Amino acid sequence: MKKLTSLTPVAAILALTLGNVSTANAEIKLADQLSVTGFIDMSWTYTDPDGGSSEQSFGLDQFELDFLYNFDSKLSAQVDLEYQDNGTGEEVDIEQAFITYGLSDSLSFKAGRFLSYSGWETEEPTGLFQYSGTGYAKYFYGGYQQGVSALYSGDGFAAAVSVVNSLGDLEGEFKDPSSPAIETMIALMPTDDFTIKGFYSVDSIAGSSESVKMMNIWAAYSMGDLTLAAELNDSQNTAGIGTDAAGYLFMANYAFDSAGITLRYHDYEVETTAGAIIDDGSAITISPSLTISDNLLMVFEYRMDSSDTNGDSDSIAVEALVTF
């Protein structure tokens, strides 16, 4: 099992529901009020496309340090620094920087630059059950945002509203605040074993009367060492004005004492209002994992992709993930 390896499956899912992934790793105390967590992620991948030449790569995918400072029992701050190749070149940046104020045990507010709560699969490798993401997050999940967020968490229920600069932006850059985006969340935990979370997000498109709209719903059930999850997505205009997208996934993970295995199937399609498909894909993923120590996890993956627009391919990956 990979997701939040220091927590039980149920606790891990609840932590993700409340948007607090950093608690997954053991914190290193730097001072009474200051602590740090982080990870080092590296991998080897091999891809064999149908009708094309195979490719392989090896290297450091990401290194991250998360600094957490507790001013008192109500006010805290978090700053995440990362190094990674984000697709436009290797870079070091401030991934997140926000403050959180707990008005009560149930109600808290957050302000700054932070990651959207949405999506079953997390942006960080420490939150995945397998090596690879589906690849459809850019159409259905929010990204790094700048703004404010309110979170209410009660017994078996949580709700959040975020007023942010934009949706689905992994750079999290500032834009005109006169037309903010809205992200809403409702989470239900009727039992200790079952979680369902739903999102509806909307963001106006500058210079147009159109808006980006995203719906994301996922549910997870944990029973002993078995975790089952399903996700349903729908969006409009995320790939440009006049486009619609839909996607889903099913996942099963079984955790042994020091090992685990994940099976996942996902499918998505993006088309214009005229019915032309501009992006699509489906894949079967099999991913065993092995815990070497409290801080080192090895993840292995075989993935078979099928796509009308991108072609078919088979890939394998080996990942070493060190958390602290």
C-alpha positions, 0 to 999 in steps of 0.5 A: 500500500502506498497512500499515506503509508504511516496511517491506516487506510481509513485514517489516510482517506479522512486526512485527504478528505480534510485536505491535510496530506502533510500529516502522513509523514513523521514530522522532524522537530526543528524547534518547539513550534517548527517542524519539517516533513518531506520526501525524495522521489526517483524512478526508472520508466520504460515505454513501448508505444505501438508502431514507435520506438521505445523510450526509457528514463531515469532520474530524480522526479521530485524533492520536497520540504514542507515547513510547519509552524504552530504559533499557538493552538489556533494559528499555524503556517505551512510553506512547501518548497519543491524541486521537480521537472514540471514539464517546462524545465527543472525548477525550484519553487514555492509549491504552497504557502498558507496560514490556517486559523482554527476558529473552533474544533470544527471550523477553520479558515485558510489563506494563501497559496494552496492545493485544491481539495478535489480529486481522488488521486493526489498531486504528490507521489506520497498520496498515490496507491501506484506510480502513475496518475491517470493523466486526466487531472487537468480536465477535472481537478483543481490545481494550485490556487491563491485565495481563501478557504473555509472548512467545517468538519463534524461527526461524519460530515465535512464541507468546504468553500474556497474563493480562489484566483482560478481552477485547474492551474498547477502554476497557481499564478495570480489573476484579476480578482474581480472574477474569482473562482469558486470551489465547493466540497461536501464530504460524508463519512457515514461509517469509519469504513466509508467516505464519499466526497463531491465537488462542484467548481466554477470559474469564468473565462476572461473575455467570454460569457462562458465558464469552466465548470468541473464536477468531481465525485469519489467514494472509498471503502476500506475493509481490513487490508482492502481499499476500494475506490471509484471516481466520476468526473465531468467538466465543460470548457476545461480544454477550451471553450466549446469542449466537454470532458468525462472520465472515471476510474475504479481502483482496488488496493490490498495491503499486506504486512510490508507489501501491497498491490493496486489494480486500477482502470480509468477512462476519459474522453474530451470532445468538442460540442460538434462531437470531435474527440480531441483527447482520450485515453484508458488504461489498466494499471497493476502496481505492486509495492514493497515497504523496505523500511519506515522511510523507504517504499519501492513501487513497481508498475505495469500499465497498458494504455489505449487511446485513439488520439495518442496511440496505444502503449505499454509501460513499466516503472520502478519508483523509490520513494523516501519520506521523512 
